[in-house]
Amino acid sequence: MRTILRSSRYRRQRKVQHLKPTRERAGQVAEDGHVRALRVLETLAGMQQPAALMAVAERSGLPKTKTYRALRDLQSHGYVDHVGRSGYRIGSRAVALASLIGPRPALLQRAQPVLARLAAQSAETATLHLRSGAHRVLVLGAEPPGNSARRIATIGERSPLSSGCGGTAILAFLPPSEVDDVIRTQAGSALRPDLAEQLDRVRREGYATSRSANHSGMNGIAAPLLDPDTGHALGSIAIAGQEIRLPEPTLLRLATPLLAACAELAPRLATVLGPSSSVRLESLDVTIQDFLGPQRHPGRASRKEVVGD
């Protein structure tokens, strides 16, 4: 009898041990599905729209079936719209979410004057880039007056952190483990030593340069916007233009005003985007009212975000 009871207890214990990992795996699958949907949404946002299913799958690096499921889930909640054979495009709910979380009026108010002054000083286009995972996104630009050959900033342009001065200026100042992850996933084994050496040079000099990295015939220089508390990059400012106008000696002369602009903007940006941000996030309607300014709403009291420069 003791042998039978012991055997029964052993089978129950084995059953519980077998089921527990299964539940953990199920939870992990659900979490991965959420992350996958965000990955697909981010990929679609960086593409010309509407975009076909296969194009989204190829750009995101996911199988067609998983991409389709993610798009259908996003569509059912209003984050993505399906426009028949033309494919998918960003839905109104995703646009509203983007309006809520950035770029916020407090960010625009701080960054725009700095970029405009830098564009005037350099006679070239100045752009603000923010990190988005292993990529950087162009969120704001200022074009110089009187330069018909200027680069036109494409808001929302998304590029790998390992490519172009705007990306490498950010990548060089991320935590080492995150730098290693980006290098491993974005650079081939033959290119990894060169990229690691390039990032070391960026850290020493404080800025990055690039030549036709993301746009043929365009040269650029960029510097990081460092969080004063962590020392890690929140984003970067870049100056870019036609290579005939920006040969290497000219690029290097722009390093001084560029670094000064980053030193001015970085602590202000940290109050909006840094982990120790002091900005109180308002609801969408208040955000829009503040951005438009009191002159558009003369009968309303002005509500300001709590900030600390």
C-alpha positions as a Markdown table, in Angstrom:
| # | Residue | x | y | z |
|---|---|---|---|---|
| 1 | Met | 0.0 | 0.0 | 0.0 |
| 2 | Arg | 2.8 | 2.4 | 0.9 |
| 3 | Thr | 4.4 | 1.7 | -2.5 |
| 4 | Ile | 1.1 | 2.5 | -4.3 |
| 5 | Leu | 0.6 | 5.8 | -2.4 |
| 6 | Arg | 4.2 | 6.8 | -3.0 |
| 7 | Ser | 3.9 | 6.0 | -6.7 |
| 8 | Ser | 0.6 | 8.0 | -6.9 |
| 9 | Arg | 2.2 | 11.0 | -5.1 |
| 10 | Tyr | 5.2 | 10.8 | -7.5 |
| 11 | Arg | 2.9 | 10.9 | -10.5 |
| 12 | Arg | 1.0 | 13.9 | -9.2 |
| 13 | Gln | 4.3 | 15.8 | -8.6 |
| 14 | Arg | 5.5 | 15.0 | -12.0 |
| 15 | Lys | 2.3 | 16.2 | -13.5 |
| 16 | Val | 2.5 | 19.6 | -11.6 |
| 17 | Gln | 6.1 | 20.0 | -12.7 |
| 18 | His | 5.1 | 19.3 | -16.3 |
| 19 | Leu | 2.3 | 21.8 | -16.2 |
| 20 | Lys | 4.1 | 24.7 | -14.6 |
| 21 | Pro | 6.6 | 25.3 | -17.4 |
| 22 | Thr | 3.7 | 25.1 | -19.9 |
| 23 | Arg | 1.9 | 28.0 | -18.2 |
| 24 | Glu | 5.1 | 30.0 | -18.1 |
| 25 | Arg | 5.6 | 29.3 | -21.8 |
| 26 | Ala | 2.1 | 30.4 | -22.5 |
| 27 | Gly | 2.6 | 33.7 | -20.7 |
| 28 | Gln | 5.9 | 34.2 | -22.6 |
| 29 | Val | 4.1 | 33.6 | -26.0 |
| 30 | Ala | 1.4 | 36.2 | -25.1 |
| 31 | Glu | 4.1 | 38.7 | -24.2 |
| 32 | Asp | 6.0 | 38.0 | -27.4 |
| 33 | Gly | 2.8 | 38.6 | -29.3 |
| 34 | His | 2.4 | 42.0 | -27.9 |
| 35 | Val | 5.9 | 43.0 | -28.6 |
| 36 | Arg | 5.6 | 41.6 | -32.1 |
| 37 | Ala | 2.5 | 43.7 | -32.8 |
| 38 | Leu | 4.4 | 46.8 | -31.7 |
| 39 | Arg | 7.3 | 45.8 | -33.9 |
| 40 | Val | 4.9 | 45.5 | -36.9 |
| 41 | Leu | 3.3 | 48.8 | -36.1 |
| 42 | Glu | 6.6 | 50.6 | -35.9 |
| 43 | Thr | 7.7 | 49.0 | -39.2 |
| 44 | Leu | 4.6 | 50.1 | -41.0 |
| 45 | Ala | 4.9 | 53.6 | -39.6 |
| 46 | Gly | 8.3 | 53.9 | -41.3 |
| 47 | Met | 7.1 | 52.8 | -44.7 |
| 48 | Gln | 5.3 | 54.5 | -47.6 |
| 49 | Gln | 1.7 | 53.7 | -47.2 |
| 50 | Pro | -0.5 | 51.8 | -47.9 |
| 51 | Ala | 2.0 | 49.0 | -47.7 |
| 52 | Ala | 1.5 | 45.4 | -48.9 |
| 53 | Leu | 1.5 | 42.5 | -46.4 |
| 54 | Met | 4.6 | 41.0 | -47.9 |
| 55 | Ala | 6.5 | 44.3 | -47.8 |
| 56 | Val | 5.7 | 44.8 | -44.1 |
| 57 | Ala | 6.8 | 41.2 | -43.4 |
| 58 | Glu | 10.1 | 41.6 | -45.3 |
| 59 | Arg | 10.9 | 44.9 | -43.6 |
| 60 | Ser | 10.1 | 43.6 | -40.1 |
| 61 | Gly | 11.9 | 40.3 | -40.6 |
| 62 | Leu | 8.9 | 38.3 | -39.5 |
| 63 | Pro | 7.1 | 35.4 | -41.3 |
| 64 | Lys | 4.1 | 36.4 | -43.4 |
| 65 | Thr | 1.6 | 34.5 | -41.2 |
| 66 | Lys | 2.8 | 36.2 | -38.0 |
| 67 | Thr | 2.8 | 39.6 | -39.7 |
| 68 | Tyr | -0.7 | 39.0 | -40.9 |
| 69 | Arg | -1.9 | 38.1 | -37.4 |
| 70 | Ala | -0.3 | 41.1 | -35.9 |
| 71 | Leu | -1.8 | 43.4 | -38.5 |
| 72 | Arg | -5.3 | 41.9 | -38.0 |
| 73 | Asp | -5.1 | 42.4 | -34.3 |
| 74 | Leu | -3.9 | 46.0 | -34.7 |
| 75 | Gln | -6.7 | 46.6 | -37.2 |
| 76 | Ser | -9.4 | 45.2 | -34.9 |
| 77 | His | -8.4 | 47.8 | -32.3 |
| 78 | Gly | -8.1 | 50.8 | -34.7 |
| 79 | Tyr | -4.3 | 51.1 | -34.8 |
| 80 | Val | -4.1 | 50.0 | -38.4 |
| 81 | Asp | -6.5 | 50.3 | -41.4 |
| 82 | His | -6.8 | 47.7 | -44.2 |
| 83 | Val | -7.4 | 49.3 | -47.6 |
| 84 | Gly | -8.1 | 46.3 | -49.7 |
| 85 | Arg | -5.5 | 45.1 | -52.2 |
| 86 | Ser | -3.4 | 48.2 | -51.6 |
| 87 | Gly | -2.4 | 46.9 | -48.1 |
| 88 | Tyr | -2.3 | 48.5 | -44.7 |
| 89 | Arg | -1.8 | 52.0 | -43.4 |
| 90 | Ile | -1.5 | 53.6 | -39.9 |
| 91 | Gly | -5.0 | 54.1 | -38.3 |
| 92 | Ser | -6.4 | 57.0 | -36.5 |
| 93 | Arg | -5.9 | 55.5 | -33.0 |
| 94 | Ala | -2.2 | 55.1 | -33.7 |
| 95 | Val | -2.0 | 58.8 | -34.8 |
| 96 | Ala | -3.8 | 59.9 | -31.7 |
| 97 | Leu | -1.4 | 57.9 | -29.5 |
| 98 | Ala | 1.5 | 59.4 | -31.3 |
| 99 | Ser | 0.1 | 62.9 | -30.6 |
| 100 | Leu | -0.2 | 62.0 | -26.9 |
| 101 | Ile | 3.3 | 60.7 | -26.4 |
| 102 | Gly | 5.5 | 62.8 | -28.8 |
| 103 | Pro | 6.9 | 64.8 | -30.1 |
| 104 | Arg | 5.3 | 66.9 | -27.3 |
| 105 | Pro | 4.9 | 70.6 | -27.3 |
| 106 | Ala | 7.5 | 70.9 | -24.5 |
| 107 | Leu | 10.0 | 69.1 | -26.7 |
| 108 | Leu | 9.2 | 71.3 | -29.8 |
| 109 | Gln | 9.4 | 74.5 | -27.8 |
| 110 | Arg | 12.9 | 73.5 | -26.5 |
| 111 | Ala | 14.3 | 72.1 | -29.7 |
| 112 | Gln | 13.0 | 74.3 | -32.6 |
| 113 | Pro | 14.9 | 77.5 | -31.7 |
| 114 | Val | 18.2 | 75.5 | -31.2 |
| 115 | Leu | 17.8 | 73.8 | -34.6 |
| 116 | Ala | 16.8 | 77.0 | -36.4 |
| 117 | Arg | 19.9 | 78.8 | -35.1 |
| 118 | Leu | 22.1 | 75.9 | -36.0 |
| 119 | Ala | 20.7 | 75.7 | -39.5 |
| 120 | Ala | 21.3 | 79.5 | -39.9 |
| 121 | Gln | 24.9 | 79.2 | -38.7 |
| 122 | Ser | 25.7 | 76.2 | -40.9 |
| 123 | Ala | 23.6 | 77.2 | -44.0 |
| 124 | Glu | 22.5 | 73.6 | -44.0 |
| 125 | Thr | 19.6 | 71.5 | -42.7 |
| 126 | Ala | 19.7 | 70.7 | -38.9 |
| 127 | Thr | 17.6 | 67.7 | -37.7 |
| 128 | Leu | 16.7 | 66.1 | -34.3 |
| 129 | His | 16.8 | 62.3 | -34.1 |
| 130 | Leu | 15.4 | 60.2 | -31.2 |
| 131 | Arg | 16.2 | 56.6 | -30.5 |
| 132 | Ser | 13.5 | 54.0 | -31.3 |
| 133 | Gly | 14.9 | 50.6 | -30.3 |
| 134 | Ala | 17.7 | 49.7 | -32.6 |
| 135 | His | 16.8 | 52.6 | -34.9 |
| 136 | Arg | 16.6 | 56.3 | -34.9 |
| 137 | Val | 13.7 | 58.4 | -36.1 |
| 138 | Leu | 13.9 | 62.0 | -37.4 |
| 139 | Val | 11.3 | 63.9 | -35.4 |
| 140 | Leu | 12.1 | 67.6 | -36.2 |
| 141 | Gly | 14.1 | 69.6 | -38.7 |
| 142 | Ala | 15.0 | 73.2 | -39.5 |
| 143 | Glu | 16.1 | 74.3 | -43.0 |
| 144 | Pro | 18.3 | 77.3 | -43.6 |
| 145 | Pro | 17.0 | 80.4 | -45.4 |
| 146 | Gly | 18.4 | 81.1 | -48.9 |
| 147 | Asn | 19.8 | 77.6 | -49.6 |
| 148 | Ser | 17.9 | 76.2 | -52.6 |
| 149 | Ala | 20.2 | 73.1 | -52.5 |
| 150 | Arg | 19.4 | 72.3 | -48.9 |
| 151 | Arg | 18.4 | 68.8 | -47.8 |
| 152 | Ile | 14.7 | 68.5 | -47.1 |
| 153 | Ala | 14.1 | 66.9 | -43.8 |
| 154 | Thr | 11.7 | 63.9 | -43.9 |
| 155 | Ile | 9.8 | 63.7 | -40.6 |
| 156 | Gly | 9.4 | 60.1 | -39.5 |
| 157 | Glu | 12.4 | 58.9 | -41.4 |
| 158 | Arg | 13.7 | 55.7 | -39.7 |
| 159 | Ser | 17.2 | 54.3 | -40.0 |
| 160 | Pro | 19.4 | 51.8 | -38.2 |
| 161 | Leu | 21.5 | 53.1 | -35.4 |
| 162 | Ser | 24.5 | 51.5 | -37.0 |
| 163 | Ser | 24.1 | 53.6 | -40.2 |
| 164 | Gly | 24.7 | 57.3 | -40.7 |
| 165 | Cys | 26.0 | 59.9 | -38.3 |
| 166 | Gly | 22.7 | 60.5 | -36.6 |
| 167 | Gly | 22.5 | 56.9 | -35.6 |
| 168 | Thr | 26.1 | 56.2 | -34.7 |
| 169 | Ala | 26.2 | 59.3 | -32.5 |
| 170 | Ile | 23.4 | 57.8 | -30.4 |
| 171 | Leu | 24.7 | 54.2 | -30.5 |
| 172 | Ala | 28.2 | 55.2 | -29.2 |
| 173 | Phe | 26.7 | 56.5 | -26.0 |
| 174 | Leu | 24.3 | 53.7 | -25.1 |
| 175 | Pro | 24.9 | 51.1 | -22.3 |
| 176 | Pro | 27.5 | 48.6 | -23.5 |
| 177 | Ser | 25.1 | 45.6 | -23.5 |
| 178 | Glu | 22.7 | 47.5 | -25.8 |
| 179 | Val | 25.6 | 48.5 | -28.1 |
| 180 | Asp | 26.6 | 44.9 | -28.4 |
| 181 | Asp | 23.1 | 43.8 | -29.3 |
| 182 | Val | 22.8 | 46.4 | -32.0 |
| 183 | Ile | 26.2 | 45.5 | -33.5 |
| 184 | Arg | 25.3 | 41.8 | -33.4 |
| 185 | Thr | 22.0 | 42.2 | -35.2 |
| 186 | Gln | 22.7 | 45.0 | -37.6 |
| 187 | Ala | 26.3 | 44.5 | -38.7 |
| 188 | Gly | 27.8 | 41.5 | -40.5 |
| 189 | Ser | 30.7 | 39.7 | -38.8 |
| 190 | Ala | 33.1 | 41.3 | -41.3 |
| 191 | Leu | 31.9 | 44.8 | -40.5 |
| 192 | Arg | 31.7 | 44.5 | -36.7 |
| 193 | Pro | 35.4 | 45.3 | -35.9 |
| 194 | Asp | 35.1 | 48.5 | -38.1 |
| 195 | Leu | 31.9 | 49.6 | -36.5 |
| 196 | Ala | 33.3 | 49.0 | -33.0 |
| 197 | Glu | 36.4 | 51.1 | -33.9 |
| 198 | Gln | 34.2 | 53.8 | -35.4 |
| 199 | Leu | 32.1 | 54.0 | -32.2 |
| 200 | Asp | 35.3 | 54.3 | -30.1 |
| 201 | Arg | 36.3 | 57.3 | -32.3 |
| 202 | Val | 32.9 | 58.9 | -31.8 |
| 203 | Arg | 33.3 | 58.6 | -28.0 |
| 204 | Arg | 36.7 | 60.2 | -28.1 |
| 205 | Glu | 35.7 | 63.1 | -30.4 |
| 206 | Gly | 32.2 | 63.6 | -29.2 |
| 207 | Tyr | 30.7 | 63.6 | -32.7 |
| 208 | Ala | 30.2 | 61.3 | -35.7 |
| 209 | Thr | 30.5 | 62.0 | -39.4 |
| 210 | Ser | 29.1 | 60.1 | -42.4 |
| 211 | Arg | 29.4 | 60.2 | -46.2 |
| 212 | Ser | 26.5 | 58.9 | -48.4 |
| 213 | Ala | 25.5 | 56.5 | -45.6 |
| 214 | Asn | 21.7 | 56.8 | -45.8 |
| 215 | His | 21.4 | 59.2 | -48.7 |
| 216 | Ser | 23.6 | 59.2 | -51.8 |
| 217 | Gly | 25.6 | 62.3 | -52.3 |
| 218 | Met | 24.9 | 63.6 | -48.8 |
| 219 | Asn | 27.4 | 64.2 | -46.0 |
| 220 | Gly | 26.7 | 64.9 | -42.4 |
| 221 | Ile | 27.9 | 65.4 | -38.9 |
| 222 | Ala | 26.0 | 64.6 | -35.7 |
| 223 | Ala | 26.5 | 64.7 | -31.9 |
| 224 | Pro | 24.6 | 63.0 | -29.1 |
| 225 | Leu | 22.1 | 64.5 | -26.7 |
| 226 | Leu | 23.2 | 63.0 | -23.4 |
| 227 | Asp | 21.0 | 62.6 | -20.3 |
| 228 | Pro | 23.0 | 64.5 | -17.6 |
| 229 | Asp | 22.1 | 61.9 | -15.0 |
| 230 | Thr | 22.9 | 58.7 | -16.9 |
| 231 | Gly | 25.3 | 59.9 | -19.6 |
| 232 | His | 23.4 | 57.9 | -22.2 |
| 233 | Ala | 22.1 | 59.3 | -25.4 |
| 234 | Leu | 18.5 | 60.3 | -25.7 |
| 235 | Gly | 18.9 | 61.3 | -29.3 |
| 236 | Ser | 21.2 | 63.3 | -31.6 |
| 237 | Ile | 21.4 | 66.5 | -33.6 |
| 238 | Ala | 22.7 | 66.3 | -37.2 |
| 239 | Ile | 23.7 | 68.7 | -39.9 |
| 240 | Ala | 23.5 | 67.3 | -43.4 |
| 241 | Gly | 23.8 | 68.6 | -47.0 |
| 242 | Gln | 25.2 | 67.9 | -50.4 |
| 243 | Glu | 28.7 | 66.5 | -50.4 |
| 244 | Ile | 30.0 | 69.2 | -52.7 |
| 245 | Arg | 28.9 | 71.8 | -50.0 |
| 246 | Leu | 30.1 | 69.7 | -47.1 |
| 247 | Pro | 33.5 | 68.2 | -47.7 |
| 248 | Glu | 35.4 | 66.9 | -44.6 |
| 249 | Pro | 37.1 | 70.2 | -43.7 |
| 250 | Thr | 33.7 | 72.0 | -43.7 |
| 251 | Leu | 32.1 | 69.2 | -41.7 |
| 252 | Leu | 34.8 | 69.4 | -39.0 |
| 253 | Arg | 34.4 | 73.2 | -38.7 |
| 254 | Leu | 30.7 | 72.6 | -37.9 |
| 255 | Ala | 31.6 | 70.4 | -34.9 |
| 256 | Thr | 32.0 | 73.4 | -32.6 |
| 257 | Pro | 28.6 | 75.0 | -33.1 |
| 258 | Leu | 27.0 | 71.5 | -33.2 |
| 259 | Leu | 28.5 | 70.5 | -29.9 |
| 260 | Ala | 27.4 | 73.8 | -28.3 |
| 261 | Ala | 23.8 | 73.3 | -29.6 |
| 262 | Cys | 23.8 | 69.7 | -28.1 |
| 263 | Ala | 25.1 | 71.0 | -24.8 |
| 264 | Glu | 22.4 | 73.6 | -24.7 |
| 265 | Leu | 19.5 | 71.3 | -25.7 |
| 266 | Ala | 20.4 | 68.0 | -23.9 |
| 267 | Pro | 19.5 | 69.0 | -20.3 |
| 268 | Arg | 16.3 | 70.6 | -21.6 |
| 269 | Leu | 15.4 | 67.5 | -23.6 |
| 270 | Ala | 16.1 | 65.3 | -20.5 |
| 271 | Thr | 13.4 | 67.1 | -18.6 |
| 272 | Val | 10.9 | 65.9 | -21.2 |
| 273 | Leu | 12.3 | 62.5 | -22.3 |
| 274 | Gly | 14.8 | 61.5 | -19.6 |
| 275 | Pro | 14.1 | 58.9 | -16.9 |
| 276 | Ser | 14.0 | 61.7 | -14.4 |
| 277 | Ser | 11.7 | 63.9 | -16.5 |
| 278 | Ser | 9.9 | 66.6 | -14.5 |
| 279 | Val | 7.2 | 67.2 | -17.2 |
| 280 | Arg | 3.6 | 66.3 | -16.3 |
| 281 | Leu | 2.0 | 64.6 | -19.3 |
| 282 | Glu | -1.4 | 66.2 | -20.1 |
| 283 | Ser | -4.3 | 64.8 | -22.0 |
| 284 | Leu | -4.5 | 65.2 | -25.8 |
| 285 | Asp | -6.8 | 68.2 | -25.9 |
| 286 | Val | -4.7 | 70.2 | -23.4 |
| 287 | Thr | -1.6 | 69.2 | -25.3 |
| 288 | Ile | -3.0 | 70.6 | -28.5 |
| 289 | Gln | -4.2 | 73.8 | -26.8 |
| 290 | Asp | -0.8 | 74.5 | -25.3 |
| 291 | Phe | 0.8 | 73.9 | -28.7 |
| 292 | Leu | -1.5 | 76.2 | -30.5 |
| 293 | Gly | -0.9 | 78.9 | -27.9 |
| 294 | Pro | -3.2 | 81.2 | -26.0 |
| 295 | Gln | -3.7 | 83.5 | -29.0 |
| 296 | Arg | -5.8 | 80.7 | -30.6 |
| 297 | His | -7.9 | 80.4 | -27.5 |
| 298 | Pro | -8.3 | 83.9 | -26.1 |
| 299 | Gly | -11.2 | 82.9 | -23.9 |
| 300 | Arg | -9.3 | 80.1 | -22.2 |
| 301 | Ala | -6.9 | 80.2 | -19.3 |
| 302 | Ser | -3.5 | 79.1 | -20.3 |
| 303 | Arg | -2.4 | 75.8 | -18.8 |
| 304 | Lys | 1.4 | 75.1 | -18.8 |
| 305 | Glu | 3.3 | 72.0 | -18.3 |
| 306 | Val | 5.4 | 71.7 | -15.2 |
| 307 | Val | 9.0 | 71.7 | -16.3 |
| 308 | Gly | 12.4 | 72.4 | -14.9 |
| 309 | Asp | 15.1 | 73.6 | -17.2 |
